[in-house]
């Protein structure tokens, strides 16, 4: 769990990704992509769609 404060708001991240360094995160994403994680693929599709919409 990792906690951030933005003004009067508190954000708590319960994902283990928040505790990983950049290299560990990169490896996690790579492994999940290769496994075909459907949620990760949906997130990527949404991000790509947003990118296309702003061009």
MDTraj code that builds the backbone (N, CA, C; nanometers):
import mdtraj as md
import numpy as np

residues = "UNK UNK UNK UNK UNK UNK UNK UNK UNK UNK UNK UNK UNK UNK UNK UNK UNK UNK UNK UNK UNK UNK UNK UNK UNK UNK UNK UNK UNK UNK UNK UNK UNK UNK UNK UNK UNK UNK UNK UNK UNK UNK UNK UNK UNK UNK UNK UNK UNK UNK UNK UNK UNK UNK UNK".split()
xyz = np.array([
    [0.0835, -0.1168, 0.0000],
    [0.0000, 0.0000, 0.0000],
    [0.0889, 0.1243, 0.0000],
    [0.0520, 0.2200, -0.0831],
    [0.1265, 0.3454, -0.0916],
    [0.0250, 0.4593, -0.0838],
    [0.0601, 0.5629, -0.0096],
    [-0.0329, 0.6727, 0.0122],
    [0.0253, 0.8036, -0.0385],
    [-0.0584, 0.8812, -0.1076],
    [-0.0197, 1.0122, -0.1574],
    [-0.1215, 1.1142, -0.1078],
    [-0.0778, 1.2382, -0.0926],
    [-0.1685, 1.3476, -0.0580],
    [-0.1618, 1.4527, -0.1675],
    [-0.2782, 1.4943, -0.2138],
    [-0.2910, 1.6005, -0.3125],
    [-0.3874, 1.7028, -0.2535],
    [-0.3342, 1.8086, -0.1966],
    [-0.4193, 1.9067, -0.1300],
    [-0.4892, 1.8410, -0.0126],
    [-0.6223, 1.8473, -0.0108],
    [-0.6999, 1.7851, 0.0968],
    [-0.7382, 1.6407, 0.0676],
    [-0.6941, 1.5893, -0.0471],
    [-0.7307, 1.4529, -0.0870],
    [-0.6193, 1.3551, -0.0541],
    [-0.6608, 1.2359, -0.0155],
    [-0.5651, 1.1283, 0.0110],
    [-0.5928, 1.0161, -0.0878],
    [-0.4888, 0.9696, -0.1577],
    [-0.4998, 0.8602, -0.2537],
    [-0.4214, 0.7422, -0.1978],
    [-0.4879, 0.6288, -0.1874],
    [-0.4224, 0.5072, -0.1384],
    [-0.4210, 0.4056, -0.2514],
    [-0.3018, 0.3592, -0.2863],
    [-0.2857, 0.2595, -0.3920],
    [-0.2568, 0.1255, -0.3258],
    [-0.3403, 0.0285, -0.3550],
    [-0.3268, -0.1039, -0.2942],
    [-0.2543, -0.2028, -0.3844],
    [-0.2155, -0.1595, -0.5018],
    [-0.1494, -0.2475, -0.5974],
    [-0.0032, -0.2693, -0.5587],
    [0.0446, -0.3923, -0.5718],
    [0.1870, -0.4174, -0.5468],
    [0.2764, -0.3444, -0.6471],
    [0.2207, -0.3038, -0.7603],
    [0.2991, -0.2281, -0.8586],
    [0.3527, -0.0988, -0.7993],
    [0.2798, -0.0393, -0.7072],
    [0.3208, 0.0874, -0.6475],
    [0.4481, 0.0726, -0.5650],
    [0.4771, -0.0480, -0.5213],
    [0.5960, -0.0719, -0.4389],
    [0.7165, -0.1183, -0.5211],
    [0.6945, -0.1437, -0.6505],
    [0.8037, -0.1912, -0.7376],
    [0.8802, -0.0734, -0.7957],
    [1.0097, -0.0971, -0.8223],
    [1.0869, 0.0057, -0.8924],
    [1.0528, -0.0027, -1.0416],
    [1.1013, 0.0918, -1.1194],
    [1.0654, 0.0999, -1.2620],
    [1.1010, -0.0270, -1.3388],
    [1.2153, -0.0856, -1.3091],
    [1.2574, -0.2067, -1.3802],
    [1.1661, -0.3242, -1.3457],
    [1.1291, -0.3374, -1.2181],
    [1.0369, -0.4437, -1.1770],
    [0.8996, -0.4236, -1.2415],
    [0.8533, -0.2987, -1.2495],
    [0.7260, -0.2703, -1.3152],
    [0.7311, -0.3082, -1.4621],
    [0.8392, -0.2720, -1.5279],
    [0.8557, -0.3033, -1.6699],
    [0.8479, -0.4543, -1.6923],
    [0.9151, -0.5300, -1.6079],
    [0.9148, -0.6759, -1.6195],
    [0.7749, -0.7320, -1.5932],
    [0.7048, -0.6773, -1.4936],
    [0.5692, -0.7226, -1.4621],
    [0.4775, -0.7014, -1.5817],
    [0.4826, -0.5804, -1.6394],
    [0.3988, -0.5512, -1.7557],
    [0.4308, -0.6450, -1.8716],
    [0.5588, -0.6688, -1.8944],
    [0.6001, -0.7575, -2.0036],
    [0.5437, -0.8978, -1.9819],
    [0.5570, -0.9507, -1.8603],
    [0.5068, -1.0847, -1.8303],
    [0.3550, -1.0916, -1.8450],
    [0.2861, -0.9910, -1.7943],
    [0.1403, -0.9901, -1.8026],
    [0.0925, -0.9783, -1.9470],
    [0.1633, -0.8988, -2.0268],
    [0.1277, -0.8840, -2.1683],
    [0.1432, -1.0184, -2.2397],
    [0.2541, -1.0875, -2.2115],
    [0.2800, -1.2177, -2.2742],
    [0.1776, -1.3225, -2.2308],
    [0.1286, -1.3115, -2.1064],
    [0.0255, -1.4038, -2.0569],
    [-0.1115, -1.3722, -2.1157],
    [-0.1234, -1.2540, -2.1757],
    [-0.2507, -1.2144, -2.2345],
    [-0.3499, -1.1589, -2.1337],
    [-0.3003, -1.0931, -2.0307],
    [-0.3851, -1.0338, -1.9274],
    [-0.4909, -0.9441, -1.9937],
    [-0.6199, -0.9829, -1.9862],
    [-0.7236, -0.9081, -2.0570],
    [-0.7451, -0.7666, -2.0027],
    [-0.7248, -0.7463, -1.8754],
    [-0.7430, -0.6124, -1.8176],
    [-0.6318, -0.5202, -1.8650],
    [-0.5090, -0.5693, -1.8654],
    [-0.3971, -0.4894, -1.9143],
    [-0.4187, -0.4528, -2.0614],
    [-0.4638, -0.5486, -2.1402],
    [-0.4884, -0.5211, -2.2827],
    [-0.5984, -0.4165, -2.3004],
    [-0.7023, -0.4219, -2.2181],
    [-0.8104, -0.3229, -2.2258],
    [-0.7600, -0.1842, -2.1891],
    [-0.6752, -0.1763, -2.0873],
    [-0.6176, -0.0471, -2.0466],
    [-0.5328, 0.0103, -2.1596],
    [-0.4519, -0.0731, -2.2232],
    [-0.3672, -0.0271, -2.3339],
    [-0.4534, 0.0194, -2.4507],
    [-0.5577, -0.0563, -2.4828],
    [-0.6473, -0.0160, -2.5914],
    [-0.7114, 0.1193, -2.5618],
    [-0.7523, 0.1418, -2.4367],
    [-0.8133, 0.2696, -2.3992],
    [-0.7128, 0.3829, -2.4123],
    [-0.5897, 0.3596, -2.3691],
    [-0.4860, 0.4634, -2.3781],
    [-0.4549, 0.4958, -2.5240],
    [-0.4454, 0.3947, -2.6077],
    [-0.4179, 0.4168, -2.7503],
    [-0.5334, 0.4924, -2.8143],
    [-0.6552, 0.4580, -2.7767],
    [-0.7728, 0.5266, -2.8305],
    [-0.7702, 0.6750, -2.7912],
    [-0.7370, 0.7041, -2.6679],
    [-0.7279, 0.8438, -2.6231],
    [-0.6193, 0.9174, -2.7001],
    [-0.5093, 0.8511, -2.7231],
    [-0.3977, 0.9118, -2.7967],
    [-0.4415, 0.9472, -2.9388],
    [-0.5125, 0.8558, -3.0029],
    [-0.5622, 0.8787, -3.1390],
    [-0.6603, 0.9950, -3.1425],
    [-0.7455, 1.0045, -3.0401],
    [-0.8485, 1.1091, -3.0357],
    [-0.7885, 1.2474, -3.0196],
    [-0.6685, 1.2584, -2.9635],
    [-0.6070, 1.3896, -2.9414],
    [-0.5234, 1.4356, -3.0594],
    [-0.5042, 1.3513, -3.1571],
    [-0.4214, 1.3870, -3.2732],
    [-0.5028, 1.4532, -3.3799],
])
top = md.Topology()
chain = top.add_chain()
for i, resn in enumerate(residues, 1):
    res = top.add_residue(resn, chain, resSeq=i)
    for name in ("N", "CA", "C"):
        top.add_atom(name, md.element.get_by_symbol(name[0]), res)
traj = md.Trajectory(xyz[None], top)
